Amino acid sequence: MTIDAMTARGAGMYPAQAAGPPKQSMNSEVFMSLLVTQLRNQDPTSPMDTNEMIAQTTQLAMMEKITEMVSTSDENFSLQMRMAAAALMGQDVTYTTDGGAPGTGTVTGVSYSGPIPRITIGTQSVALDAISGVTAHPVS
């Protein structure tokens, strides 16, 4: 008879938890779980070194801050792309179509529905990163 992970987890003192995708990276929950397990199973005659525990806790704090910085950086980049797309309204641009052909035209609209803003040039919808040049209209 085989025992699957959900059956084994539901038995005993621990309540059953919903199965989710396997964790691919270490987060604070995993770290704390490992630390608690390590403390529970340590040899009482030779406990964990306090300096080592402080170092591990410091590494966790640093990891969390770096993760926050990456998230903030991604959000800033997304905002910059949106601002750049909006600034193209009414401008003449040169672009490369999805088929690889060059094109030119005046930007008449912007869409933020996907991860990369798309601008409208005539009937063409062009990704912002396909723009290769911008020409401003002369001031009268």
C-alpha positions, 0 to 999 in steps of 0.5 A, a space after each residue: 500500500 502506498 501513502 501519498 503526501 496528502 494522506 500522510 500530512 492529514 494524519 496526526 497532529 498536523 492538519 491537512 493543507 491544500 496541495 500547491 505548486 512546489 516552491 522553487 525559491 526560498 522565502 521567509 516561510 521556508 527559512 523559518 520552517 527550516 530554522 525551527 526544525 533545526 532548533 527542534 532537532 538539535 543536540 541539547 548537549 551541543 546547541 546551535 551557535 548563536 552567532 550562526 543563528 544571527 548570521 542566518 537571520 541577517 541573510 534572511 532579512 537581506 534576501 527579503 529586502 533584495 526581493 523587494 528592490 527587484 519588485 520595485 525596479 520591475 514596477 518602475 520599469 513598467 511605469 517608464 514604458 507606459 510614460 514613454 508610450 503616452 509621450 509618443 501620442 501625435 508623434 511621427 514614428 518609424 517602426 518594424 512590423 511583426 513581419 519585419 517590414 519597416 513602417 512610418 506613421 503618426 501615433 494615434 493611440 496607446 494600449 496598456 493591456 499587455 506587459 509591453 504597451 502597444 501604440 496604434 499607428 493608422 490601423 497597425 498595433 505596434 509594440 513599444 519596443 518595435 519603435 526605432 525612431 521618433 520625429 517631432 512635428 515642427 512648431 509653427 
